[in-house]
Amino acid sequence: MKAPSLTLGIEEEYQVVHPETGELTSFITEILEGDEETREQIHPELHQACVETASEVCRDVAEAREEVLRMRRLVSGTVAEKGLAILAAGTHPFSTWEQQDITPLARYVGLREDLQQVAERNLIFGTHIHVGIEDRDFMVDAMNVSRYFLPHLLALSTSSPFWEGSRTGLHSYRSIIWRNFPRTGIPMSFGSWNEYEHFIETMVRSNTIPDSSKIWWDVRPNHKFPTLEFRVCDMCTRVEEVVCIAAIFQGIVAKLWKLRRDNLTFRQYPEVLLAENKWRAARYGLTGKLIDFGRQSEHPAADLIIEIIEWFLDDVVDELGTRAEVEYALRILREGSSSQRQLAVYEETGDTRAVVRHLIAETAEGV
């Protein structure tokens, strides 16, 4: 069995806002009508106030960082020409879905027709990390086992404590909105690539989906590229947070490959148990506890994340040259996730517009 390439790809979904009012602002149609080079690199999403970027294939985390910086510069410069700004967070602090325009492309018009208001209110923004895996059976194996770590990475990335101007009491309200879509959440496990393919074939033949792109699990085999796509995370606010999350997912796949190569594995748990941890991550972020299912006990989320870094990944990060990027998670634990920082600004000011200004500034850090 061939070792995975561990290449990286990063997709980010930015919010376009008016820098003075802080309101979400429709913009993507201007991209669609612009020059070809920009259209190739900045992609539409369901709502016109969202712009998505997709990196080139990156050989390592260092290249991935440069791609994130390049794309943020491109998007920032493009919207600035119209007097606008971008911010990176899982939800907007106060804009409402009812006020947003849907992108007038067949894909999104069809999605709204299919899902109705469920689609319209899906005003959320995420970070997707692709890790290159060419062997399909190992891809399924890695998907099965990596499900365990999804809540921990969600907790690190939480950036959506607000919804339509209210403090929700959660750290990832994006996760709650997103689960209203069908075929989302933590997936079931599969015994092989053939079993996964049979599942997709059944869904297509029954006219449930046109293809596997309409499977929106928190981790999935990508339908176009030989990558395992991790989709659980909120949109990361700071560049270094994106890079950290990407490095951890890459490290997890690398470690799972080493275990598989040595005829070992990591214990799997049913999705109903893993979903309990995901709920805790969405509700409490880094401030709460997650369950260690092996010990059948709960522990501070920060402690379990440190265990992943210092125990599970320790023997692969130096091989990958990503120790500094992975250990940036320890800084997140010290300083708080984006959701914690947003809440601190709100507690100090009582103003969600101040939160928007804070997010615009953090999104631009180092860019």
C-alpha positions in Angstrom: 0.0 0.0 0.0 1.4 3.4 -1.0 2.1 6.0 1.6 -0.2 9.1 1.3 1.3 12.3 -0.3 -0.1 14.4 2.6 -0.4 17.4 0.3 -2.7 20.1 1.6 -5.5 22.2 0.2 -7.3 24.9 2.1 -10.7 26.4 1.4 -11.9 29.5 3.2 -15.3 31.3 3.2 -15.0 35.0 3.9 -17.7 37.5 4.8 -17.8 40.7 2.8 -18.8 43.7 5.0 -19.2 47.4 4.9 -16.4 48.7 7.1 -18.4 51.5 8.6 -21.8 49.8 9.2 -20.3 46.3 9.7 -23.2 44.9 7.7 -22.8 41.9 5.3 -22.8 43.3 1.8 -23.6 41.4 -1.5 -20.5 41.3 -3.7 -19.9 38.0 -5.5 -21.8 39.1 -8.7 -19.0 41.7 -9.2 -16.5 38.9 -9.1 -18.5 36.9 -11.6 -18.5 39.9 -13.9 -14.9 40.7 -13.4 -11.7 39.5 -15.0 -11.1 35.8 -15.7 -8.0 35.4 -13.4 -10.0 36.7 -10.4 -13.0 34.5 -11.2 -10.7 31.5 -11.2 -9.4 32.2 -7.7 -12.4 33.7 -5.9 -15.5 31.5 -5.9 -19.2 32.1 -5.2 -21.2 30.5 -2.4 -24.9 30.4 -1.7 -25.1 33.9 -0.4 -23.7 36.9 -2.3 -22.0 38.2 0.8 -19.7 35.2 1.0 -16.6 34.7 -1.1 -14.7 31.4 -1.1 -11.1 30.8 -1.9 -9.4 27.5 -2.7 -5.7 27.2 -2.5 -3.4 25.5 -5.0 -2.2 22.0 -4.0 0.5 22.6 -1.4 3.3 20.2 -0.8 3.7 21.1 2.9 2.4 23.4 5.6 4.8 26.2 4.7 3.4 26.4 1.2 -0.1 26.3 2.7 0.6 29.3 4.8 1.8 31.3 1.8 -1.3 30.3 -0.1 -3.6 31.5 2.7 -1.7 34.8 2.8 -1.9 35.1 -0.9 -5.6 34.5 -1.1 -6.4 36.8 1.8 -4.4 39.5 0.1 -6.3 38.9 -3.2 -9.7 39.0 -1.6 -8.9 41.9 0.6 -7.6 43.9 -2.3 -10.5 43.0 -4.6 -13.2 44.1 -2.1 -11.3 47.2 -1.0 -11.6 48.5 -4.6 -15.3 48.9 -3.8 -14.7 50.3 -0.3 -15.5 47.0 1.4 -13.6 44.7 3.8 -13.6 41.0 4.7 -13.7 39.2 8.0 -13.2 35.6 9.0 -15.7 34.0 11.4 -18.2 31.2 11.5 -21.2 33.6 11.7 -21.7 37.3 11.4 -22.3 39.0 14.7 -25.5 40.7 13.7 -26.5 40.6 10.1 -29.6 38.4 9.3 -30.2 35.8 6.7 -33.5 37.3 5.7 -31.6 40.3 4.3 -29.2 38.4 2.1 -29.2 37.9 -1.6 -28.8 34.4 -3.1 -26.1 34.0 -5.7 -27.9 33.8 -9.1 -26.2 30.6 -10.4 -28.1 27.4 -11.2 -26.3 25.5 -8.5 -27.5 27.8 -5.7 -30.9 28.5 -7.2 -31.4 24.7 -7.3 -30.1 24.3 -3.8 -32.7 26.9 -2.5 -35.4 25.2 -4.5 -34.4 21.8 -3.0 -33.9 22.8 0.6 -36.1 25.9 0.8 -35.7 28.0 3.9 -33.1 25.6 5.3 -30.8 26.8 2.5 -31.7 30.5 2.9 -30.9 30.6 6.6 -27.6 28.8 6.1 -25.6 32.0 6.6 -22.5 30.4 7.9 -18.8 30.2 7.0 -16.3 27.4 7.4 -12.7 26.3 6.8 -12.1 23.1 4.9 -8.8 21.3 5.0 -7.9 18.7 2.3 -5.1 16.1 3.0 -3.8 14.1 0.0 -4.5 10.4 0.3 -4.1 8.4 -2.9 -4.9 4.9 -1.6 -8.7 4.7 -1.4 -8.9 2.0 1.2 -6.6 3.9 3.5 -8.7 7.0 2.8 -11.8 5.3 4.2 -9.7 3.9 7.2 -8.4 7.4 7.9 -11.9 8.9 7.7 -13.2 6.3 10.1 -10.5 6.8 12.7 -10.1 10.6 12.4 -13.8 11.1 13.3 -12.7 10.9 16.9 -10.6 14.1 16.7 -13.2 16.2 14.9 -14.7 17.7 18.1 -11.3 18.7 19.4 -10.5 20.6 16.2 -13.9 22.2 16.2 -13.3 23.5 19.8 -9.9 25.0 18.7 -11.6 26.7 15.7 -14.8 28.0 17.3 -15.6 31.5 16.0 -19.4 31.8 15.9 -20.8 32.8 19.3 -23.4 35.3 17.8 -26.5 34.8 15.6 -28.5 37.8 14.3 -27.3 40.2 16.9 -27.8 37.9 19.9 -25.2 36.2 22.1 -26.2 32.5 21.6 -24.5 31.0 24.7 -22.6 28.7 22.3 -19.1 29.0 20.8 -20.0 27.4 17.5 -23.5 28.4 16.5 -22.5 27.7 13.0 -22.5 23.9 13.9 -26.1 24.2 15.0 -27.3 26.0 11.8 -25.3 23.6 9.6 -26.8 20.4 11.0 -30.2 21.4 9.5 -28.8 20.4 6.1 -29.2 16.8 5.2 -26.2 14.5 5.1 -24.2 16.5 7.5 -22.4 15.8 10.8 -20.1 13.0 11.8 -20.4 10.1 9.3 -20.9 6.5 9.9 -17.9 4.2 9.5 -17.3 2.1 6.4 -15.5 -1.2 6.1 -13.8 -0.4 2.8 -13.8 1.9 -0.2 -16.2 -0.5 -2.0 -18.7 -0.2 0.8 -18.5 3.6 0.7 -18.9 3.5 -3.1 -21.9 1.2 -2.8 -23.5 3.7 -0.4 -22.9 6.6 -2.9 -24.3 4.4 -5.7 -27.4 3.7 -3.7 -27.9 7.4 -3.0 -27.4 8.4 -6.6 -29.6 5.6 -8.1 -32.4 6.5 -5.6 -32.4 10.0 -6.9 -31.3 11.3 -3.5 -28.2 13.1 -4.7 -26.7 13.7 -8.2 -23.2 12.8 -7.0 -21.1 12.6 -3.8 -20.6 16.4 -3.8 -23.9 16.6 -2.0 -22.6 14.6 0.9 -21.7 17.3 3.4 -20.2 15.3 6.3 -17.7 16.7 8.8 -15.1 14.6 7.0 -15.5 13.0 3.6 -13.6 11.7 0.6 -13.6 14.7 -1.8 -15.6 14.0 -5.0 -13.0 15.5 -7.4 -9.6 15.1 -5.8 -7.7 12.3 -4.0 -8.1 14.0 -0.7 -9.8 13.5 2.6 -11.7 16.7 3.3 -12.1 17.9 6.9 -15.1 20.2 7.0 -15.9 20.4 10.7 -14.2 23.7 11.6 -15.6 27.2 11.9 -14.0 29.8 9.7 -10.6 30.5 11.3 -10.1 34.2 12.1 -6.3 34.5 12.2 -4.0 33.1 9.5 -1.9 31.2 12.0 -5.1 29.5 13.3 -5.8 28.2 9.8 -2.2 27.0 9.4 -2.3 25.3 12.8 -5.6 23.4 12.1 -4.2 22.3 8.7 -1.0 21.1 10.3 -2.9 19.1 12.9 -5.1 17.4 10.4 -2.1 16.5 8.2 -0.4 15.2 11.3 -3.3 13.0 12.3 -3.4 11.4 8.8 0.4 10.9 8.9 0.1 9.2 12.3 -2.8 7.0 11.2 -0.7 5.9 8.2 2.2 4.9 10.5 -0.2 2.9 12.6 -1.7 1.2 9.6 1.7 0.5 8.1 2.7 -1.3 11.4 -0.6 -3.2 11.4 -2.0 -1.1 14.3 -4.9 1.3 14.5 -6.8 3.7 16.9 -9.9 2.4 18.5 -13.2 3.5 16.7 -16.3 4.7 18.4 -19.9 4.9 17.1 -21.0 8.3 15.7 -23.6 8.7 18.4 -20.8 8.9 21.0 -18.7 11.2 18.9 -21.7 13.5 18.3 -21.9 14.0 22.1 -18.3 15.4 22.0 -19.2 17.6 19.0 -22.1 19.1 20.9 -19.9 19.8 23.8 -17.3 21.5 21.5 -20.0 23.6 19.9 -21.6 24.6 23.2 -18.5 25.2 25.3 -15.6 25.5 22.9 -12.4 25.4 24.9 -14.1 26.4 28.1 -15.8 23.1 28.7 -15.0 19.4 28.9 -14.9 16.6 26.3 -15.3 12.9 26.9 -12.4 10.5 26.8 -14.3 7.4 25.7 -11.4 5.0 26.4 -11.5 6.1 30.1 -15.2 6.8 30.0 -14.7 10.1 31.8 -14.8 13.8 31.0 -11.8 16.0 31.0 -11.1 19.7 30.2 -11.1 20.1 26.4 -7.7 21.9 26.7 -6.1 18.9 28.4 -7.3 16.4 25.7 -6.1 18.7 23.0 -2.7 18.9 24.7 -2.7 15.1 24.8 -3.2 15.0 21.0 -0.3 17.3 20.4 2.1 16.0 23.0 1.3 12.3 22.8 -0.5 11.3 19.6 1.4 13.6 17.2 4.8 14.0 18.8 6.5 11.4 16.6 5.3 12.8 13.3 5.5 16.6 13.6 9.3 16.7 13.3 9.2 14.4 10.3 6.7 16.8 8.7 8.6 19.9 9.9 5.4 21.2 11.5 6.1 21.3 15.2 5.8 25.1 15.5 2.6 25.2 13.5 1.0 22.3 15.5 2.1 23.8 18.8 0.4 27.1 17.9 -2.6 25.3 19.3 -1.1 25.8 22.8 -1.2 29.6 22.1 -4.9 29.3 21.2 -5.4 27.5 24.5 -3.7 30.3 26.4 -5.3 33.3 24.6 -8.6 31.8 23.7 -10.3 30.8 20.5 -11.8 33.4 18.2 -15.2 32.9 19.9 -13.7 33.7 23.3 -11.9 36.8 22.0 -15.2 38.0 20.3 -17.1 37.5 23.5 -14.4 39.4 25.5 -14.8 42.4 23.1 -18.6 42.2 23.5 -18.4 42.1 27.3 -16.2 45.1 27.2 -18.2 47.2 24.7 -21.7 45.7 24.6 -21.6 46.3 20.9 -21.7 43.7 18.1 -20.4 46.4 15.7 -17.2 46.6 17.9 -17.0 42.8 17.4 -17.1 43.2 13.6 -14.3 45.8 13.8 -12.3 43.4 15.9 -12.8 40.6 13.4 -11.8 42.8 10.5 -8.5 43.6 12.3 -7.7 40.1 13.3 -8.5 38.7 9.8 -5.9 41.1 8.4 -3.2 40.3 10.9 0.1 39.5 9.1 -1.6 39.9 5.7 
